[in-house]
Amino acid sequence: MSNSNTDSVEESNAAVAVADAPEPGDSAEDGVDVEELEHEGDIAADYIEGLLDIADFDGDIDMDVEGDRAMVSVVGATLDELIGDKGEVLEALQELTRLAVHRTTGSRSRLMLDIGGFREGRRKTLTRIGAEAAAEVKKTGEVKPLTPMTPFERKVVHDAIAAAGLRSESEGEEPHRYVVVHPAD
């Protein structure tokens, strides 16, 4: 009789596993919970809006979900102080915003914050840098280390190098971590 119960439990678990399995083409395929990401974006937008009010900055806040991240963008006329010379203030604000989301949800957030289109412009530049480095490595056949970058910057460069059909790795310790481009095997 216990064997029958065990079979029943196993069949039940199998049915649950199948029912929970995402359908091909579903956004849940990558484990993405769009509602949760939208919730993170709402929390982040409220947090950033509060910071803007405290600092007496004007800016409009847009929230979106791209891939597996919530994206919060602040657009306005004079937001350079919130970006910093090389985006270091933006990076700090992003980390503070992620902490605010974590404090509310109890979950680690991969939220991306952009201010004044800085990240989008930087993404285009980094994609070009990655493509140029890949072209050079293809031509010379030699390993090419790049300059130190933030995690966001390294991710964009890694993606550009992979799109060119080459392999790359990150080496070093923060804040001096950098991408190394390797020739095709």
Beta strands, then each sheet from edge to edge (+ up, - down):
strand 1: 60-66
strand 2: 69-75
strand 3: 112-115
strand 4: 144-148
strand 5: 167-171
strand 6: 178-182
sheet 1: 1+ 2- 3-
sheet 2: 4+ 6- 5+
end
